[in-house]
Amino acid sequence: MKAAGVLALIGCLVTSTESKVYTRCKLAKIFSRAGLDNYAGFSLGNWICMAYYESGYNTTAQTTLDDGSVDYGIFQINSFTWCRYEKVQEKNHCHVACSALITDDLTDAIICAKKIIKETQGMNYWQRWKKHCEGRDLSEWKKGCEVS
Ligand SMILES: *[C@@H]1O[C@H](CO)[C@@H](O)[C@H](O)[C@H]1NC(C)=O
């Protein structure tokens, strides 16, 4: 009885730390520190806008596509080309486990996003960015946030 209670409590703690939805400004700060502002010419607003439309800032967001591949994390990075899903060795261009792209620590996701930008030449990879963010005034996205 007692052990079950403790286990249930641990279960709650684990699940509550696993799913994290960042606030816009917290994300702006993390992105800025990671050098995303103007990375490959894309201002901070592009990144915040893209993450919003791709994942709603939810680090654990996962979407299974029709072809069976899965989009992972805050940037919805796809398993077919960019990360390693379980034992299946696919292209894995980012040399990272897909599970590393759905943690609170955004380091791996950011490194992978930078790689996508370089390899695909721009942010066109993110279709929701194209639809909702490209070519717009994105200064509002970092408004009120303490970023330089
Ligand atoms: C974040 O994404 C996970 C996985 O899709 C989902 O279970 C969770 O409810 C989402 N959190 C929020 C606050 O939307």
The ligand as a Tripos MOL2 file, in Angstrom:
@<TRIPOS>MOLECULE
LIG
   14    14     1     0     0
SMALL
NO_CHARGES

@<TRIPOS>ATOM
      1 C1          2.4980   17.9480  -25.3750 C.3       1 LIG1
      2 O1          2.6200   16.8760  -26.2690 O.3       1 LIG1
      3 C2          2.3710   15.6090  -25.6750 C.3       1 LIG1
      4 C3          2.6680   14.5470  -26.7220 C.3       1 LIG1
      5 O2          1.9380   14.7640  -27.8980 O.3       1 LIG1
      6 C4          0.9380   15.5710  -25.1850 C.3       1 LIG1
      7 O3          0.6880   14.3310  -24.5800 O.3       1 LIG1
      8 C5          0.7400   16.6890  -24.1820 C.3       1 LIG1
      9 O4         -0.6110   16.7020  -23.7750 O.3       1 LIG1
     10 C6          1.0990   18.0100  -24.8010 C.3       1 LIG1
     11 N1          1.0190   19.0480  -23.7770 N.am      1 LIG1
     12 C7          0.2440   20.1070  -23.9260 C.2       1 LIG1
     13 C8          0.2130   21.0280  -22.7660 C.3       1 LIG1
     14 O5         -0.4110   20.3210  -24.9330 O.2       1 LIG1
@<TRIPOS>BOND
     1     1     2 1
     2     1    10 1
     3     2     3 1
     4     3     4 1
     5     3     6 1
     6     4     5 1
     7     6     7 1
     8     6     8 1
     9     8     9 1
    10     8    10 1
    11    10    11 1
    12    11    12 1
    13    12    13 1
    14    12    14 2
@<TRIPOS>SUBSTRUCTURE
     1 LIG1         1 GROUP 0 **** ****
